[in-house]
């Protein structure tokens, strides 16, 4: 077991895989047993029986581990669906109740397996956090391979009247493979001045280690703090990175254009 000899009688592992060590173990541990008086055939039968018992115990633990791994995998799938559909974190408990009720009808003999799936609020939260860390790590690795990239950003308020700054990144690696993902979303609690947006923008780039020298284009919305007459976001950003040439393209929403017409 795990490259170590295991005694079939007492299930104790012998430290060194040598004949002397194995013989010493048998002599010191099982000298008074009846194995010495057994015939060769009886020993073979006894060894075969002990091997089956050991194999049965190993298979039992393997089965338990397989069920536990499957239950963990299932909880990750449910947690991902909850996050993707913007459902309440406590929804996992309701999902589990439904699973068990369906199991009672379709496969009652498998109910114990479904019971091991943990979908409490705390578990769902930790699963979503783990998924987020994994996806962030994958995106960070992908961004590290970019030769050039562009950023799109939008600042607007949510249903709770809290300003949200969303950054999207689009880049290409040395194999000309294009990747486009949402980089991050930052809550602007308080003011939404140019300095606030610039701070969150820079923190967003630092989070995923985006080299600012690789950015060739930044696309923004037509909000006043992005295109102000005196000082806007782009002017402030240029001042923080002297000597770097950036191309900016400003998107003016139709609504903003209509407001300007009035």
Buried (B, 14 or more C-beta within 10 A) or exposed (E): EEEEBEBBBEEEEBEEEEEEEBEEBBEEEBEEEEBEEEEEEEEEEBEEEBEEEBEEEEEEEEEEEEEEEEBBEBBBEBBBEBBEEEBEBEBBBEBBEEBEEEBEEEEEEEEEBBEBBBBBEEBBBBBBEEBEEEEBEEBEEBBEEBEBBBBBBBBEEEEEEEBBBBBBBBBBBEEEEEBEBEBBEBEBEEEBBBEBBBBBBBEBBEBBEBEBEEBEBBBBBBBEBBBBEEEBBBEBBEEEEEEEEBEBEEEBEEEBEEEEEE
